Amino acid sequence: MSRVPLRPAILEAVEALRTAGVHSPQADAELLAAHVLGVDRMRLLLVPMVTLDQLEEYRKLVARRAERVPLQHLTGTAAMGEIDLAVGPGVFIPRPETELLFAWALAQLEEIGHEHPPVVVDLCTGSGALALAVAHARPDADVHAVELDPEALSWAKRNARQLADEGDTPIELHEGDVTDPAILGQFDGRVDVIVSNPPYIPEAAQLDPEVMDHDPHRALFGGPDGLDVIRPMITTIARLLRDGGTVAVEHDDTNGSDVAALFAAHGGFTDIAEHPDLAGKPRFVVARRILA
Ligand SMILES: C[S@@+](CC[C@H](N)C(=O)[O-])C[C@H]1O[C@@H](n2cnc3c(N)ncnc32)[C@H](O)[C@@H]1O
């Protein structure tokens, strides 16, 4: 079987992706090569030569990435915490921006300890990213996740099945609206930790083609000010949390103080604090429930 060097193909790909306006051409060119070869990106140097079939497959993927198809739709996976999730058309791609919110949730669970199984709820779960990453890190947790969109929910079910097959504690998925006054009524006042990355982008925002053309619009937009889902969801959060239970809600980088103000205006929360993401942008607000 004849083989050709990989390096020139990667250099060619970097140039094509840069010309197409892809934000991280080097990383994406290498990650696609690693995907085709079935190796970790760090081990690409160990595969200097590739078959003609591999080269053709690589060039096809690079061409699609140059059309601004998201990298994760081409590789089929995205990461959250220590897990990989299957993603594709019809579901939001989990973002690195959410990793610090996830780390915050694990720290909350660590504080609660291991004596009783903590109850965790993920509102607007999409692919199941936060719920499944929590279940993976804390097998003792009783994890529930809510999603409105049947297509996103089918991705979450697929991921939940896969991770349970690999030995993780199964989570429970609920189809429903996080603003519904009856959603998860059986857990009223019983939840220890709530995590949520809801739709929060203000409608007029300018987005990259990867986002605008490939993430479901219902996953992205939160009305004119980005708060259409967050605003009513705070009532759901207040109803579900036990006294002392905590919540983290991700938000647009333009409205951290608005989300903090919504928690303050409710009157049933204390320890309200704004947190940045890995890029230093305002990204999530946390709060603790206090019952009057
Ligand atoms: C930004 S995505 C986040 C998905 C996931 N939490 C993550 O971090 O990858 C928001 C998700 O909320 C869902 N969603 C939108 N409005 C909702 C609502 N009112 N109730 C439940 N889910 C909703 C969308 O379908 C989408 O899957």
The ligand as an SDF file (V2000), in Angstrom:
LIG
                    3D

 27 29  0  0  0  0  0  0  0  0999 V2000
  -27.1490   26.4270   25.2590 C   0  0  0  0  0  0  0  0  0  0  0  0
  -27.8620   24.8340   25.0700 S   0  0  0  0  0  0  0  0  0  0  0  0
  -26.9690   24.0310   26.3860 C   0  0  0  0  0  0  0  0  0  0  0  0
  -26.9520   22.5560   26.3840 C   0  0  0  0  0  0  0  0  0  0  0  0
  -26.0890   21.9500   27.4920 C   0  0  0  0  0  0  0  0  0  0  0  0
  -26.5050   22.3980   28.8070 N   0  0  0  0  0  0  0  0  0  0  0  0
  -24.6290   22.2770   27.2900 C   0  0  0  0  0  0  0  0  0  0  0  0
  -24.0370   23.0170   28.0690 O   0  0  0  0  0  0  0  0  0  0  0  0
  -24.0530   21.7710   26.3170 O   0  0  0  0  0  0  0  0  0  0  0  0
  -29.4800   25.1060   25.7510 C   0  0  0  0  0  0  0  0  0  0  0  0
  -30.4320   23.8950   25.6820 C   0  0  0  0  0  0  0  0  0  0  0  0
  -31.6740   24.2720   26.3090 O   0  0  0  0  0  0  0  0  0  0  0  0
  -32.7670   23.7450   25.5740 C   0  0  0  0  0  0  0  0  0  0  0  0
  -33.9340   24.5870   25.8930 N   0  0  0  0  0  0  0  0  0  0  0  0
  -34.2800   25.7980   25.3680 C   0  0  0  0  0  0  0  0  0  0  0  0
  -35.3490   26.2940   25.9850 N   0  0  0  0  0  0  0  0  0  0  0  0
  -35.7180   25.3680   26.9190 C   0  0  0  0  0  0  0  0  0  0  0  0
  -36.7670   25.3050   27.8850 C   0  0  0  0  0  0  0  0  0  0  0  0
  -37.6450   26.3110   28.0110 N   0  0  0  0  0  0  0  0  0  0  0  0
  -36.8630   24.2180   28.6750 N   0  0  0  0  0  0  0  0  0  0  0  0
  -35.9700   23.1920   28.5380 C   0  0  0  0  0  0  0  0  0  0  0  0
  -34.9410   23.1860   27.6530 N   0  0  0  0  0  0  0  0  0  0  0  0
  -34.8220   24.2670   26.8530 C   0  0  0  0  0  0  0  0  0  0  0  0
  -32.3070   23.8090   24.1370 C   0  0  0  0  0  0  0  0  0  0  0  0
  -33.0480   22.9240   23.3280 O   0  0  0  0  0  0  0  0  0  0  0  0
  -30.8130   23.4370   24.2900 C   0  0  0  0  0  0  0  0  0  0  0  0
  -30.6440   22.0530   24.1800 O   0  0  0  0  0  0  0  0  0  0  0  0
  1  2  1  0
  2  3  1  0
  2 10  1  0
  3  4  1  0
  4  5  1  0
  5  6  1  0
  5  7  1  0
  7  8  2  0
  7  9  1  0
 10 11  1  0
 11 12  1  0
 11 26  1  0
 12 13  1  0
 13 14  1  0
 13 24  1  0
 14 15  1  0
 14 23  1  0
 15 16  2  0
 16 17  1  0
 17 18  1  0
 17 23  2  0
 18 19  1  0
 18 20  2  0
 20 21  1  0
 21 22  2  0
 22 23  1  0
 24 25  1  0
 24 26  1  0
 26 27  1  0
M  CHG  2   2   1   9  -1
M  END
$$$$
